[in-house]
Structures are given as C-alpha cells and as structure tokens.
Amino acid sequence: MIILLPLVLLVILVACASLLSYGLLQLFGDILALDKIISKATQLLLVLSIFPLKKYLQLDWQALGFAPKPIFFKQILHGLLLALFTLLPVLAVLYALNVHVFDDSRHWTAAKIFEKVSLGLLLAMLIAVFEEILFRGLLLTTLRQKLPIIAAILISSIYYASLHFLKSKTALPYTELNLFSGFKLMAEAFANLLNPAIFSAWLALLVVGIFLAVLRAWLPQSLGLCIGCHCGWVWQIKLSKDLFNVNPQSEYLYLVSNYDGVIGPMVSVWLTLALAGFGLYRFSQSKV
C-alpha cells in the first residue's frame, strides 16, 4: 500500500490542478494553453504539499536530510563539484564524438554570458531544492520506514523518473474547453509513460535518481549534497543547450535522447559504472 500512496496523491493533485487551470482560463481568458497551466499548477501544488505532508508524517527537517546550516552549505558546494566531476566528462565526450556541435549562430557578450550562467544557476538551484526535498527527502525517508533500503531507493527513483514524462501534447482550442478537458489531458499524460520512445531518457533519469538516493542513504543528513549535485547537473545541461546543438547526422546520436540532448544511454552507463565503483569501494571498506 505504501508503494501506491505517492501515485494516489499525485493523481489527486493533477486532478485538482486540472480543475483550477480550467477555472483560471474561464476567469482570465485564453492566456495560455491548458496543458501548460496544468503542468505549472501541478508543480505548485507539489511544492505546497511538502509542508502538510511533513507535518502529517511527523518528520522534522533533520529527518528529511538537512544538516546544520554550515554543514548544509558546504555539502551544496561539494555536490556542485561532484556534478562537475560526473557530468562534465560526458559533455566532453559528446562534443568529441560530434554529437554536440557548437552553435556559432549566437553572438555572445560578457553581459549575456553572465546572465545565462547566473540565471541558469538560480533556476537549477530552485529545481534541485524542490525535487530533492520531495524525492530524496519526503518520499525516500517515508519509504525507508516501511521498506528495505534497496526497495525504497528503487521505488523513489521510479517516481522521480516518471514524473518528468507526465506530459500531454494535445493542444485543445480555447473555444472547445470544458470542465473535463483537463482530465482528458491528464489521462494522456499518464498514458505517455507507456510510450516506448521515452524509454532511454526514462532509464537515464531512473539511474540519476538511484545515484542521488544512494548519496542520501549513504550519509544520514546529506540532502545538501544531493541538492548541490542535482543543481550542478541541471546547470550544466542548461548551459550546454545554450552553447551547443545536437547534431542529427552524428553516427553516435544514439548516445543521447531527444529529452534534452544529454540524458540518454551514455548517462545511464556512466552513472551505473560510478555506482558500481562506489559499491566496490564500500565492500572493500567493510572488509578492512
């Protein structure tokens, strides 16, 4: 039952977001596509749900993985360095294999570079804080109380990967919207999880989730490390998309997916090797 509770909660929140989004369009007119509003509303409801869930589950910030402030901020810096160490080699190889090619159509100035770097880092940090509190904080902590650690890591990572693909591509005309339009898009979004075209990207994000969950499980109060690492990955991907284009003619195009041009089989293999190396290190340490 504990395994299905996050899914039930997610369905309820998406349903609420669908109704709220329809109401907003009725009040303000055709301001944005319904699927876009539902997506943003769902994200907002997920963020807001953190606080009542934390109280209901009787978890404090320490139980969620937060260390004291000085240690927490040091963990974020260490996580950023870990992100550079784990993703920068992937980006370098993709460039060397001509999968990524420099976008020479853009004109860069010092001001524009600073804007991209700083704004990208801010957005990456916001994404990392929200997702890490939700998945490696609330979800992993709750699952660990009821399940073996390996099961808790795997299930929380499945939810993490799957949430990225709850998307609908149907554009409903404003004049055809009704109270139940959002539920149609909601069904389509959940059905998208069965789309075989997303599998390589989904698998890569599953491995990403496992990597972060292992970090969180390894150290009791290491959410700052997870936030820093997650932030660093997102930041590098954003900068890579600004600087490079995916070369559709590359013979190594299969190494990435069309999700963001970085996540794909290469990331899956690289992080799996990193996890295997960590497992061997822990095993050797236990024998000393």
C-alpha positions in Angstrom: 0.0 0.0 0.0 2.8 2.4 0.9 4.1 2.0 -2.7 0.9 3.2 -4.2 0.2 6.2 -1.9 2.5 8.6 -3.8 0.7 7.7 -7.0 -2.7 8.3 -5.4 -1.5 11.7 -4.1 -0.1 12.6 -7.5 -3.4 11.7 -9.3 -5.3 13.8 -6.7 -3.0 16.8 -7.2 -3.1 16.6 -11.0 -6.9 16.4 -10.9 -7.1 19.5 -8.6 -4.6 21.3 -11.0 -6.8 20.4 -14.0 -9.9 22.0 -12.3 -8.0 25.0 -11.1 -6.5 25.6 -14.6 -9.9 25.4 -16.2 -11.2 27.9 -13.7 -8.3 30.3 -14.4 -8.9 30.2 -18.1 -12.6 31.0 -17.5 -11.6 34.0 -15.4 -8.8 35.4 -17.5 -9.5 34.2 -21.0 -7.1 32.4 -23.4 -3.9 33.4 -21.7 -2.0 30.1 -22.1 -2.6 26.6 -23.3 -4.5 24.4 -20.8 -1.7 21.7 -20.6 0.9 24.4 -19.8 -1.2 25.8 -16.9 -2.0 22.3 -15.6 1.7 21.5 -15.6 2.7 24.7 -13.7 -0.3 24.3 -11.3 0.7 20.7 -10.5 4.3 21.7 -9.8 3.0 24.5 -7.4 0.7 22.0 -5.6 3.5 19.6 -5.2 5.7 22.3 -3.7 2.9 23.4 -1.3 2.1 19.7 -0.4 5.6 19.4 1.1 4.6 21.3 4.3 1.4 19.5 5.2 2.9 16.1 4.3 5.9 16.8 6.5 3.6 17.7 9.4 1.3 14.7 8.8 4.2 12.3 8.6 5.7 13.9 11.8 9.1 14.5 10.1 11.4 17.3 11.0 13.9 18.9 8.6 16.7 16.8 10.1 14.8 13.6 9.3 14.4 14.8 5.7 18.2 15.0 5.4 19.0 18.6 6.3 22.3 19.1 8.1 23.0 22.2 10.3 23.5 25.3 8.2 27.3 25.5 8.0 27.5 21.8 7.0 24.5 22.1 4.7 26.0 24.9 2.6 29.4 23.0 2.5 27.5 20.0 1.2 26.0 22.0 -1.6 29.5 23.1 -2.7 30.7 19.6 -2.6 27.6 18.5 -4.5 28.4 21.1 -7.2 31.9 19.7 -7.5 30.6 16.2 -7.7 28.2 17.3 -10.5 31.1 18.7 -12.5 33.1 15.5 -12.0 30.3 13.3 -13.1 28.7 15.2 -16.0 31.5 17.3 -17.5 33.3 14.2 -18.9 30.0 13.1 -20.6 29.6 16.5 -22.2 33.3 16.5 -23.3 32.9 13.1 -24.9 29.6 14.1 -26.7 31.5 17.1 -28.1 34.5 15.0 -29.2 32.2 12.5 -30.9 30.4 15.3 -32.8 27.1 14.6 -31.1 27.2 18.2 -29.8 28.3 20.9 -32.1 29.0 24.5 -31.2 26.2 26.9 -32.1 28.1 29.6 -33.9 24.9 31.4 -34.9 24.7 33.1 -31.5 26.6 36.3 -30.6 27.9 36.2 -27.1 28.8 39.2 -24.9 30.2 39.3 -21.4 26.9 40.5 -20.1 24.9 37.8 -21.9 27.3 35.1 -20.7 26.9 36.3 -17.1 23.1 36.4 -17.5 23.0 32.8 -18.8 25.4 31.5 -16.2 23.8 33.2 -13.2 20.1 32.8 -14.2 20.8 29.2 -15.2 22.4 28.5 -11.8 19.4 30.1 -10.0 16.8 28.1 -11.9 18.8 24.9 -11.5 19.0 25.5 -7.7 15.2 26.1 -7.5 14.6 22.9 -9.4 17.1 20.9 -7.3 15.8 22.2 -3.9 12.2 21.3 -4.8 12.8 17.9 -6.3 15.3 16.8 -3.7 13.1 17.7 -0.8 10.2 15.9 -2.5 12.0 12.7 -3.7 15.2 12.2 -1.6 13.6 14.0 1.4 9.9 13.1 1.9 9.5 10.1 -0.4 12.7 8.3 0.3 12.5 8.9 4.1 8.9 7.6 4.2 9.6 4.5 2.1 12.7 3.7 4.2 10.5 3.5 7.3 8.4 0.7 5.7 10.6 -1.0 3.2 14.2 -2.3 2.8 16.6 0.4 1.7 17.1 -1.0 -1.8 13.4 -1.1 -2.5 13.0 2.4 -1.1 15.8 3.7 -3.4 14.3 1.9 -6.5 10.7 3.0 -5.9 11.5 6.6 -5.1 13.7 6.7 -8.3 10.9 5.3 -10.4 8.6 8.0 -9.2 11.3 10.6 -9.8 12.0 9.5 -13.4 8.3 9.0 -14.3 7.2 12.5 -13.1 9.4 14.0 -15.8 7.3 12.4 -18.6 3.8 13.2 -17.3 3.2 15.3 -20.4 0.4 15.8 -22.9 1.0 17.1 -26.4 -2.6 17.7 -27.3 -3.4 21.3 -27.9 -7.1 21.9 -27.1 -8.6 25.1 -28.7 -9.9 27.5 -26.1 -13.4 27.5 -27.5 -13.7 23.8 -27.1 -12.6 23.6 -23.4 -15.0 22.3 -20.8 -14.8 21.3 -17.1 -13.5 17.8 -18.1 -10.9 18.9 -20.7 -8.1 18.8 -18.1 -9.0 15.1 -17.2 -8.6 14.2 -20.9 -5.1 15.7 -20.9 -4.4 14.1 -17.6 -5.2 10.6 -19.0 -3.0 11.3 -22.0 -0.1 12.4 -19.7 -0.2 9.2 -17.7 -0.5 7.1 -20.9 2.7 8.8 -22.1 4.6 6.8 -19.5 3.9 3.7 -21.8 5.4 5.4 -24.8 8.5 3.4 -25.9 10.1 6.5 -27.4 10.8 7.8 -23.9 12.4 4.7 -22.5 16.1 5.6 -23.0 15.6 9.0 -21.3 13.4 7.5 -18.6 16.0 4.8 -17.8 18.7 7.5 -17.6 16.7 9.6 -15.2 16.0 6.4 -13.2 19.8 5.9 -12.8 20.1 9.6 -11.9 17.5 9.1 -9.2 19.2 6.0 -7.9 22.6 7.8 -7.8 21.1 10.7 -5.8 19.2 8.3 -3.5 22.4 6.3 -2.8 24.1 9.6 -1.8 21.2 10.3 0.5 21.1 6.9 2.0 24.9 6.7 2.5 25.0 9.8 4.8 22.1 10.4 7.2 22.0 14.2 6.7 23.2 14.6 3.1 20.3 16.3 1.4 22.6 19.3 0.8 25.0 17.1 -1.2 22.0 15.8 -3.3 20.8 19.4 -3.9 24.2 20.6 -5.0 24.8 17.6 -7.3 21.3 17.9 -8.8 21.7 21.6 -9.3 25.1 21.2 -10.9 23.8 18.7 -13.4 20.8 20.8 -14.4 23.0 23.9 -14.7 25.5 22.2 -17.0 22.7 20.8 -19.2 21.1 24.3 -19.5 24.5 25.8 -20.4 25.2 23.0 -22.9 21.9 23.6 -24.6 22.7 27.3 -24.9 26.2 26.7 -26.3 25.7 23.6 -28.4 23.2 22.0 -30.8 22.6 18.2 -31.2 24.0 17.0 -34.5 21.3 14.8 -36.1 23.9 13.5 -38.6 26.2 12.1 -35.9 26.8 8.4 -36.0 26.8 8.4 -32.2 23.4 10.1 -31.9 22.0 7.1 -30.1 24.1 8.1 -27.0 21.6 10.8 -26.2 17.8 11.1 -26.2 15.5 13.8 -27.6 14.6 14.7 -24.0 17.3 17.3 -23.6 20.1 16.2 -25.9 22.2 15.0 -22.9 20.2 12.5 -20.9 20.3 9.1 -22.6 22.2 5.8 -22.8 25.6 7.3 -22.2 24.5 8.9 -18.9 22.9 5.6 -17.9 26.1 3.6 -18.5 28.4 6.3 -17.0 26.4 6.7 -13.7 25.9 2.9 -13.5 29.7 2.5 -13.6 30.0 5.2 -10.9 27.5 3.4 -8.7 29.3 0.1 -9.3 32.6 1.7 -8.3 31.1 3.1 -5.2 29.6 -0.3 -4.3 33.1 -1.9 -4.7 34.6 0.8 -2.6 32.1 0.2 0.2 32.6 -3.5 0.0 36.3 -3.2 0.3 36.0 -0.8 3.2 33.8 -3.3 5.0 36.5 -6.0 4.8 39.1 -3.8 6.4 
